[in-house]
Amino acid sequence: MSRVVCIVVSFFALVGLSSGANATSGPGCLRVVNVAWWDTLNMRSGPSTRNYIVDRLSPRSHGILKLNGKCIPLSYKWSSRWCPVTHYNGNRTTSGWVKARYVRDNACP
């Protein structure tokens, strides 16, 4: 019986480790573009400039910016859409929205 428990625990431990790795590795990351080197990109709490700023992303050094889903609304041209993202920077993680015109695809580290 204890061998079965060890196998089950090991399986869930491996699943947990692989889920964490997918969050910051491989395709699906973004880089900040079209923002002056001295300025920052505002990450918002929702897909509108009326929503609160939850983070500020520097175009030179912003940690890892992971795309969490499709940029919306799909009926809008790309530059007018909002993208759901998570920002990983050291021990700090922030989720929010950025305007699509200020980000481009980038391979995750």
LOGUSE-736352 format. One record per residue (C-alpha): x, y, z. Coordinates in steps of 0.25 Angstrom, whole numbers. Example, Ala and Ser with C-alpha at 12.3 -4.5 7.8 and 13.67 -1.06 7.14 Angstrom:
% residues 2
@east 49 | north -18 | up 31;
@east 55 | north -4 | up 29;
END
This chain:
% residues 109
@east 0 | north 0 | up 0;
@east 11 | north 10 | up 3;
@east 18 | north 8 | up -10;
@east 5 | north 12 | up -17;
@east 4 | north 25 | up -8;
@east 19 | north 28 | up -12;
@east 16 | north 26 | up -27;
@east 4 | north 35 | up -26;
@east 11 | north 46 | up -18;
@east 23 | north 45 | up -28;
@east 13 | north 47 | up -39;
@east 7 | north 59 | up -34;
@east 20 | north 65 | up -30;
@east 25 | north 64 | up -44;
@east 12 | north 70 | up -50;
@east 14 | north 82 | up -40;
@east 28 | north 84 | up -45;
@east 25 | north 83 | up -59;
@east 13 | north 93 | up -58;
@east 22 | north 103 | up -51;
@east 33 | north 102 | up -62;
@east 23 | north 104 | up -73;
@east 19 | north 117 | up -67;
@east 32 | north 123 | up -71;
@east 39 | north 115 | up -81;
@east 37 | north 112 | up -96;
@east 27 | north 120 | up -105;
@east 17 | north 130 | up -100;
@east 25 | north 141 | up -94;
@east 25 | north 156 | up -99;
@east 35 | north 168 | up -99;
@east 32 | north 182 | up -97;
@east 33 | north 191 | up -110;
@east 29 | north 205 | up -115;
@east 32 | north 210 | up -101;
@east 43 | north 221 | up -100;
@east 56 | north 215 | up -92;
@east 53 | north 225 | up -80;
@east 38 | north 222 | up -80;
@east 30 | north 210 | up -75;
@east 18 | north 202 | up -80;
@east 6 | north 202 | up -70;
@east 0 | north 189 | up -67;
@east -15 | north 191 | up -63;
@east -24 | north 183 | up -54;
@east -34 | north 181 | up -66;
@east -34 | north 184 | up -81;
@east -36 | north 199 | up -81;
@east -28 | north 211 | up -78;
@east -39 | north 214 | up -68;
@east -34 | north 202 | up -59;
@east -24 | north 204 | up -48;
@east -9 | north 202 | up -51;
@east -4 | north 190 | up -45;
@east 10 | north 190 | up -50;
@east 20 | north 198 | up -59;
@east 29 | north 191 | up -69;
@east 42 | north 196 | up -73;
@east 45 | north 194 | up -88;
@east 60 | north 190 | up -84;
@east 58 | north 181 | up -72;
@east 44 | north 176 | up -68;
@east 47 | north 162 | up -64;
@east 38 | north 151 | up -71;
@east 25 | north 155 | up -77;
@east 16 | north 143 | up -80;
@east 4 | north 144 | up -89;
@east -8 | north 138 | up -82;
@east -18 | north 137 | up -93;
@east -24 | north 143 | up -106;
@east -23 | north 158 | up -107;
@east -37 | north 164 | up -108;
@east -46 | north 168 | up -114;
@east -43 | north 159 | up -126;
@east -51 | north 168 | up -135;
@east -41 | north 180 | up -133;
@east -29 | north 182 | up -141;
@east -16 | north 177 | up -133;
@east -11 | north 190 | up -128;
@east -25 | north 193 | up -121;
@east -26 | north 180 | up -114;
@east -23 | north 177 | up -99;
@east -14 | north 165 | up -95;
@east -15 | north 158 | up -82;
@east -1 | north 156 | up -76;
@east 6 | north 151 | up -64;
@east 19 | north 159 | up -60;
@east 30 | north 151 | up -53;
@east 41 | north 159 | up -47;
@east 49 | north 153 | up -36;
@east 40 | north 149 | up -25;
@east 29 | north 158 | up -29;
@east 18 | north 153 | up -38;
@east 7 | north 162 | up -44;
@east -5 | north 159 | up -53;
@east -12 | north 169 | up -62;
@east -14 | north 175 | up -76;
@east -5 | north 182 | up -86;
@east -8 | north 189 | up -99;
@east -4 | north 180 | up -111;
@east 3 | north 191 | up -118;
@east 13 | north 191 | up -107;
@east 17 | north 177 | up -107;
@east 23 | north 166 | up -117;
@east 25 | north 151 | up -116;
@east 38 | north 147 | up -110;
@east 43 | north 133 | up -106;
@east 42 | north 131 | up -91;
@east 56 | north 129 | up -84;
END
